[in-house]
Amino acid sequence: MPATTDAPDHAVERPRHRVSVVGVFGELLLTAGVLILLFLGWQLWWNDAIMAGQQSDSASSQVKAWAEQDRAGRGTAVPVPTTDPGEPVVDSTEYGNAEPFAVVYIPRFNTPDTFDSVRTVAQGIGLDVLNSFSLGVGHYPQSQMPGEIGNFAIAAHRSAYGGGMHEIEQLQLGDAIYVQTKDGWYTYRFRDFEYVTPETIDVLAPVPHHPDLQPTDRIITLTSCNPLYSTAERIIAYGVLESWQPGAANPPAEIADAVASWEND
């Protein structure tokens, strides 16, 4: 009897899977979760690295521009190194929102696989400054200017948008914080940390936490979110002005090579 390909009467047919609303919804949630994770990875890592590089390049260009203006202004005269440069020059210009007026460089923030930690400081702490591809560090307008008696207070992100203060918690006692303006270089030294709530705005007072006192010191205050990837509180880093070096083209000897590399890029 020839073989037959007909299925026997008792053969069981494979059940057909029905598409349920719950199943479709679950797959959509899974897909959305993957997309969200990809977006966070792009925002917190890839885009962060791109913005860090652009902010660093922009700050380096600003350093070079001020140095060239300084050299053009004094011709062939060479600044004489001095351990007593006198009273720091304080910029009294009224800067508008998002207008740059300084550059900050913190060597402790440098790592072998990242860009130099040089950033442009602009007036204001809005998103147009902190999230900018060319700025990244904002100055609290109610606080003092570089070198001024009182509190020069600035802010930047720890994560995303260039992470200008990503490594703020790594600061160690005595670490240098360099600030350049069109007038010269200010060297601050890190002193201590503090952790506060976002509502603790008196850290920005001329004498932090004591707004009624008359300031006598020239300090710098760095503010950023804490912990990393959170806005639950603020990490505050304080420094005190150690020295002032006139001339935008006359950086402190300790960072002269780094500054020269920015100008040659």
C-alpha positions, 0 to 999 in steps of 0.5 A: 500500500503506498505511503500517504501524506495525509495527516491521520484523523487523530493528529492534533493541530498546533494551536494558533497564538492569539495576539492579546492587548496585554501582550502588545502593551507589554512589548511596547513597554519593553521597547520604550524602556530600551529606548529610554535607556539608550537616550540616557546613555546618549545624554549622560555619556556620549552627548556629555563627552561631545559637549565637554570637548566643545566647551573646553575648545571654546574656553581655550579659544577665549584664553588665546584671544585675551592673551593676544589682546594683552600682548598687542596692548603692551607691545614688546614689553614683558611682564616682570614676575613678582611675588607681590603683584599688589591689589588684584584688579576687579572687573567692574563691567556690567555683563549681560546674561550669558555673556562670558567674562572669565575662564576657570581651570581646575587641574584636579579635574583633568584625567588622561582620557578626557579633555582639559577641565578648562571652561568659560564662565558667563553671567547667569546660571540659567540653562542658556549658560549651564547647558550651552555648547560653548559655556558651561559654568555660570556666575551667580549675578548677586555674588562678587567678581574674581579677585573681589573681596567677598564671594565669587560664586559659580555653578556647573553640572556634575553630569550631562551637558559637559559636566563642568564639575563632574569631579568636584568631590575629588578636590583635595586641600590646597588644590589650585583653582585658576581663573583668567579674565582679560586683566590677568590670572587669579589663583584660589586654593581649595579649603573645604566642602559642604553639603546643603539643600537646594534652598540653602542660598546663603552659601552665596553670601559675601560671607557664606551663611552670614549675610549680615557680616562684612567680608574681609576675604576673597573666596570662590564658591563652586556649587553643583548637584549631589549626589551624582545624577541627582538634584537632591542636594548641593555640594559646595566647595570653597577656596581662598584667593592666594595670588593674582598675576597681572596680564592675560598672557602671563599665566602662573608658572605652574600651568604655563605649559598647559595654557601654551598648549591651548593656544597652539591647538 
